[in-house]
Amino acid sequence: MRIDYATPGKRRESRVIDPYCTWFAAGRVYVVAYCHKAEDTRTFAVQRIKHAEVLDEAFEPDPSFDPAAFTRKGFGVYHGPVYRVTIDFSPKVAHLIRERRFHVSQQVTEVGKGVRLKMEAAGLPEIAAWVAGFGGDARVVAPKELVEAVKALHLGALEVAETARDVTSDDTKEL
């Protein structure tokens, strides 16, 4: 297939892909395909495909590609290298971690009154955003790349909060 793909903040690009499967995740539909430009398997959000054309060319799917394994690898739809992730959660939110399955590889152990979650997952940007959502009730132990990503998100949020002005009722009318 040839697709015109529009990534936010970038120019629309034409790509030739060999589609392997569709995937419904986080309320959206994705096409998982071998991308000839990237020379690797990529995930394409269907809503960003502005035009698609079926080419009169056959392709042989990579026999090692396993759709189930591919979708289990990431924390969400982001992929990339798989990391060994360790996160400590405070007693205030520990019940959420005990009760829910966030990743197929997760292991939860009691640490003091809180819990420690360990998992092997790809998609550090999504993991970082998830951890940052817990505020001070989650602390990344490893990997260092995730520690830095969460720290950057918190610092960015702090900067926005410190520069925020008071909102009056007149300001909200424009929203």
C-alpha positions in Angstrom: 0.0 0.0 0.0 1.0 3.6 -0.5 -0.3 5.9 2.3 -0.2 9.6 2.9 0.5 9.9 6.6 0.1 13.1 8.6 2.0 13.0 11.9 1.1 16.0 14.1 3.6 18.8 13.8 5.3 17.3 10.7 4.7 17.5 6.9 2.5 14.8 5.4 4.6 12.0 4.0 4.0 9.3 1.4 5.0 5.9 2.6 4.9 2.4 1.1 3.9 -0.1 3.6 3.3 -3.9 3.8 0.3 -4.2 6.2 0.5 -7.0 8.7 -2.5 -6.5 10.9 -4.9 -4.0 12.4 -4.9 -3.3 16.1 -7.5 -1.6 18.3 -5.8 0.0 21.3 -6.6 3.0 23.6 -9.8 3.6 21.7 -8.2 3.9 18.3 -7.5 1.7 15.3 -3.9 1.2 14.1 -2.3 -0.5 11.1 0.9 -2.4 12.0 3.0 -2.7 8.9 6.5 -3.0 7.5 7.5 0.6 6.5 9.8 0.7 3.5 11.1 4.2 4.4 11.9 3.2 8.0 13.0 -0.3 7.0 11.2 -1.6 10.1 7.8 -2.5 11.5 5.8 0.6 12.5 2.4 1.4 13.9 0.2 3.9 11.9 -2.9 5.5 13.5 -5.7 5.1 11.0 -7.1 8.6 11.6 -3.7 10.0 10.4 -3.8 8.2 7.1 -5.1 10.8 4.7 -5.1 8.7 1.6 -4.4 5.0 0.9 -3.8 3.2 -2.4 -3.5 -0.5 -2.9 -0.5 -1.2 -5.1 -0.4 -3.9 -7.6 2.6 -5.6 -5.9 2.7 -8.7 -3.7 4.9 -8.9 -0.6 5.9 -11.7 1.7 5.2 -11.0 5.3 8.1 -11.4 7.7 7.5 -14.9 9.0 9.0 -14.0 12.4 6.3 -11.3 12.9 3.8 -12.3 15.6 0.9 -9.8 16.0 0.1 -11.0 19.5 3.7 -10.7 20.7 4.0 -7.3 19.0 1.0 -5.9 20.8 2.0 -7.3 24.2 5.5 -5.8 24.0 4.5 -2.1 24.4 3.0 -0.4 27.4 0.6 1.1 24.9 1.0 1.7 21.2 4.5 3.2 21.4 7.2 0.7 20.8 11.0 0.7 20.6 13.5 -0.9 22.9 12.2 -3.1 25.7 13.2 -1.8 29.2 13.2 -3.4 32.6 11.0 -1.0 34.5 10.7 -0.6 38.3 8.3 1.8 39.9 7.5 2.3 43.5 3.9 3.5 44.4 2.9 5.1 47.7 0.3 3.5 50.0 -2.2 6.1 48.7 -2.4 4.6 45.2 -1.0 1.1 45.9 -4.5 -0.5 45.7 -4.7 0.7 42.1 -1.6 -1.2 41.2 -2.6 -4.3 43.1 -6.1 -4.4 41.5 -5.2 -3.7 37.8 -3.2 -5.3 35.1 -1.2 -2.6 33.3 1.1 -4.8 31.3 1.3 -8.5 30.6 4.7 -8.9 32.2 4.0 -6.9 35.4 5.0 -8.2 38.8 3.8 -6.4 41.9 5.4 -6.9 45.3 4.7 -5.2 48.7 7.3 -2.7 49.7 6.6 -1.2 53.1 3.0 0.1 53.0 3.3 0.7 49.2 4.0 -1.5 46.3 6.7 -2.0 43.7 5.8 -2.7 40.1 8.3 -4.4 37.8 7.7 -5.1 34.1 9.6 -5.5 30.8 8.0 -3.1 28.3 8.6 -0.8 25.4 7.1 2.6 25.0 8.9 4.9 27.5 6.9 8.0 26.4 3.6 6.3 27.4 5.0 4.9 30.6 6.4 8.3 31.6 3.1 10.0 31.0 1.3 7.3 33.0 3.8 7.6 35.9 3.6 11.4 35.9 -0.2 11.1 36.2 0.4 9.7 39.7 2.2 12.9 40.8 4.3 12.3 43.9 2.7 8.9 44.5 4.9 7.1 42.0 8.7 7.1 41.9 10.6 5.5 39.1 13.5 3.4 40.3 14.7 2.2 36.8 15.6 2.6 34.0 17.5 5.9 34.2 15.9 7.0 30.8 12.5 6.7 32.4 13.6 8.6 35.5 14.7 11.5 33.3 11.5 11.4 31.1 9.2 11.6 34.2 11.4 14.3 35.7 11.1 16.4 32.5 7.3 16.0 32.5 7.0 17.1 36.1 9.4 20.1 35.5 7.4 21.1 32.4 4.1 21.0 34.4 5.7 22.9 37.3 6.8 25.6 34.9 3.4 25.9 33.4 1.8 26.0 36.8 4.2 28.7 38.0 3.5 31.0 35.0 -0.3 30.5 35.1 -2.4 33.6 35.7 -5.5 33.7 37.7 -8.6 32.9 35.7 -11.6 35.1 36.1 -15.1 34.3 35.0 -14.6 36.7 32.0 -11.7 34.5 30.8 -13.8 31.3 30.9 -16.4 32.8 28.6 -13.9 32.6 25.7 -13.4 28.9 26.2 
